[in-house]
Amino acid sequence: MKSTGIVRKVDSLGRVVLPIELRRTMGMDVKDPVEIFVQGDRIVLRKYQPACIFCGSEKDLVEHGDYMVCRSCIEALAQK
C-alpha cells in the first residue's frame, strides 16, 4: 500500500477526518456509507458497495428483507 504522507489524529470520540483529496479520489460524497474492516494489521476504509449475502457479487442485486441477493444465487436457490 502506498503511503500518502498524510497523518491524522484520532479525536476523543474516535473520529478521523479524511482529507478532501482522498475523498475526491475515491468518489466519496457527504453521507456516503463507508465500510470499515481489519485486514491483517491494518484498518481498511472503503466506499461501501452492497454485495450478495451468498457469493459476494456486487452485480445484479435484489433486496430481500435486510439482505442483498444476486440473481444468479436466486436462480441457484430456486433449483434446489
N, C-alpha and C positions, 0 to 999 in steps of 0.2 A: 504494500500500500504506500503510495507516495505521500510524503509529508508536505503539508501546505505552508508550514511555518506560522500558522495561526494558533495561538494558545488562548483559551478562555478559562475563567474560573467558575466553579460551581457556586451559586449563591446559597444563602441559608435555607432556602426552600427546595434545593436540589436542582434548580434550573440552570441551563446553559444557553446563551444566546448564540444562534447560528449566524455567522456573518452573511450579509446580503449577497456577496459574491458567490458563496456556496449555494445559497437558496436559489439564486437565478440559474446557476449552472445545472442544478438538479430539477429545475422547473417547479419549485415549491412555492405555493402562494399562502397567504394568511389563512389559517384554519384548516389547511390540508392535513389529513391524518398522516402520522409518521410511525413506522414500525420500529420497535427497539428490541434488540436481542443480543445475546452474548455469543461470540464466536471465538473459541479458544480463550485468549487473554484480552480480548477486545470487546468493547461495547460498540455495536453497529447501529446506526440510524439510517433508515432509508424511507423514501416516499412509499406509503402503503399502497399496495395493489391487491385487491381481493383475489383469492385463488380457490380452486376446488378443494373441498374438505377431504376428498379421497386421493386425488392424484397430484394436486398442486398446480394444475394448469391455470393460466390466467386468461384463457380464451374461451369464448362461447359459454359464458356462465349464466346460470339461472338461480335466482334466490329461492331458497326453500326454508321457510322459517327464519332462523338466525344464521343459516349456513348458505354457502355458495356451492353449487354443484355444476360441473361442466356437462354438456350434452352427451359426450362420449361415455361418461360414467353413468348417466341416467339410462342410456341405452343398454349398457352392460348390466346394470341392476335389473332392468326390465326383462332381460333374457334369462335371469336366474330363477 
